[in-house]
Amino acid sequence: MSKFLKFLRYAFVTVAVLFGVMFVVVIFLFGDAATSCGEDSESVTYARGLSKEQLANLYYDVERFSLESDTPYTGLKKDSEGVFPKPFSDIKAVKIRPKQENIMLNGCFDHYVYLSFHGFESNKKFFPKRQIVLSWGEHNGAGSEVIWSE
């Protein structure tokens, strides 16, 4: 085998090994090993700990923002200090998306903890009752529960 082909083989193996190591590091830093999005996660505990009054206010605030024409479909942005605009400034969330009728409390690689809002005019056909549904995980570990209803 020529020296050039040997060099290419070693270069390919080196790049493949480095890519594999980087992939494992990324999974541990940003994947499920770093944060849990299952029922035992901090985000689920946080959502379950919100009072009925807080949840009712949150429901009506999200509904109001979902109807405003200047609310972006992609969601509300945090300010330079990492705080969402009022009335959501005290919510521990990653994304607040009134037009999509949900709040992402935490994201874990490819699954999330959500608060989904049912009963808005846009989804009343499918969800006639006003509710906030907490959901978590994926596949066998997925679950949901209604944490507020009116």
C-alpha positions as CSV (number, residue, x, y, z in Angstrom):
1,M,0.0,0.0,0.0
2,S,1.4,3.4,-0.9
3,K,2.3,5.9,1.7
4,F,-0.4,8.2,0.6
5,L,-3.1,5.6,1.1
6,K,-1.8,4.7,4.5
7,F,-1.8,8.4,5.4
8,L,-5.4,8.7,4.2
9,R,-6.4,5.6,6.2
10,Y,-4.8,7.0,9.4
11,A,-6.3,10.4,8.9
12,F,-9.8,9.0,8.4
13,V,-9.5,6.8,11.5
14,T,-8.3,9.8,13.5
15,V,-11.1,12.0,12.4
16,A,-13.7,9.3,13.1
17,V,-12.3,8.7,16.6
18,L,-12.3,12.5,17.3
19,F,-15.9,12.8,16.0
20,G,-17.0,9.9,18.3
21,V,-15.4,11.4,21.3
22,M,-16.9,14.8,20.6
23,F,-20.3,13.2,20.2
24,V,-20.1,11.5,23.6
25,V,-19.0,14.7,25.2
26,V,-21.9,16.7,23.6
27,I,-24.4,14.0,24.8
28,F,-23.1,14.2,28.4
29,L,-23.0,18.0,28.4
30,F,-26.3,18.7,26.6
31,G,-28.2,15.5,26.5
32,D,-30.2,13.5,29.0
33,A,-27.2,12.9,31.2
34,A,-27.1,16.7,32.0
35,T,-30.8,17.4,32.4
36,S,-33.8,15.3,33.0
37,C,-37.1,15.9,31.2
38,G,-38.9,13.0,32.8
39,E,-41.6,13.0,35.5
40,D,-38.9,13.2,38.1
41,S,-37.4,16.4,36.7
42,E,-37.1,19.8,38.4
43,S,-39.4,21.3,35.7
44,V,-42.2,18.9,36.4
45,T,-41.9,19.6,40.1
46,Y,-41.8,23.3,39.5
47,A,-45.0,23.2,37.3
48,R,-46.8,21.0,39.9
49,G,-45.9,23.5,42.5
50,L,-47.6,26.5,40.9
51,S,-50.7,27.6,42.7
52,K,-54.1,27.4,41.1
53,E,-54.2,31.3,41.0
54,Q,-50.8,31.4,39.3
55,L,-51.9,28.8,36.7
56,A,-55.2,30.7,36.1
57,N,-53.3,34.0,35.6
58,L,-50.8,32.2,33.3
59,Y,-53.6,30.7,31.2
60,Y,-55.3,34.0,30.6
61,D,-52.0,35.8,29.9
62,V,-51.0,33.2,27.3
63,E,-54.5,33.4,25.8
64,R,-54.3,37.2,25.6
65,F,-50.8,37.2,24.0
66,S,-51.9,34.5,21.5
67,L,-54.6,36.9,20.2
68,E,-52.2,39.9,19.8
69,S,-51.1,40.5,16.3
70,D,-47.6,41.6,17.3
71,T,-46.8,38.4,19.2
72,P,-44.3,36.5,17.1
73,Y,-45.3,32.9,16.1
74,T,-41.9,31.7,17.3
75,G,-42.5,33.0,20.8
76,L,-41.5,35.7,23.2
77,K,-37.9,36.7,23.5
78,K,-35.9,37.2,26.7
79,D,-34.4,40.6,27.3
80,S,-30.7,41.3,27.7
81,E,-30.9,40.1,31.4
82,G,-32.5,36.8,30.3
83,V,-36.0,37.7,31.5
84,F,-39.3,37.3,29.6
85,P,-41.5,40.3,29.2
86,K,-44.3,40.9,31.8
87,P,-46.5,39.2,32.8
88,F,-44.1,36.2,32.2
89,S,-41.1,37.6,33.9
90,D,-41.4,35.2,36.9
91,I,-41.9,32.0,34.9
92,K,-39.0,29.6,34.7
93,A,-39.2,28.7,31.1
94,V,-37.0,28.1,28.0
95,K,-39.6,29.3,25.5
96,I,-43.0,31.0,25.8
97,R,-45.0,30.5,22.6
98,P,-48.5,31.9,23.0
99,K,-49.4,31.5,19.2
100,Q,-48.4,27.8,19.5
101,E,-50.4,27.6,22.8
102,N,-47.5,26.2,24.9
103,I,-44.6,27.0,27.2
104,M,-41.5,24.9,27.1
105,L,-40.2,24.6,30.6
106,N,-37.1,22.6,29.8
107,G,-35.5,21.0,26.7
108,C,-33.6,17.8,26.9
109,F,-31.8,16.9,23.6
110,D,-34.9,15.8,21.7
111,H,-37.8,15.8,24.2
112,Y,-39.2,18.5,26.5
113,V,-41.4,19.4,29.4
114,Y,-44.3,21.5,28.2
115,L,-47.3,23.4,29.5
116,S,-49.9,23.2,26.8
117,F,-53.0,25.4,26.9
118,H,-56.3,24.0,25.7
119,G,-59.6,25.8,25.2
120,F,-58.4,28.8,23.3
121,E,-60.7,29.8,20.4
122,S,-58.1,28.4,17.9
123,N,-58.3,24.9,19.5
124,K,-61.7,24.9,21.1
125,K,-63.0,22.4,18.4
126,F,-60.5,19.8,19.7
127,F,-60.2,20.9,23.3
128,P,-63.5,22.5,24.5
129,K,-62.5,22.8,28.1
130,R,-60.0,25.4,29.4
131,Q,-57.0,23.4,30.7
132,I,-53.3,23.5,31.2
133,V,-51.7,20.2,30.5
134,L,-48.3,19.4,31.8
135,S,-46.4,16.8,29.6
136,W,-42.9,15.3,29.9
137,G,-40.6,12.7,28.4
138,E,-40.9,10.6,25.3
139,H,-41.7,7.0,24.3
140,N,-42.3,4.7,27.4
141,G,-41.3,7.5,29.8
142,A,-43.8,10.0,28.4
143,G,-46.7,11.2,30.5
144,S,-49.1,14.1,31.0
145,E,-51.6,15.4,33.5
146,V,-54.0,18.2,33.7
147,I,-52.7,20.7,36.3
148,W,-55.4,23.3,35.9
149,S,-58.9,23.3,34.6
150,E,-61.9,25.6,34.5
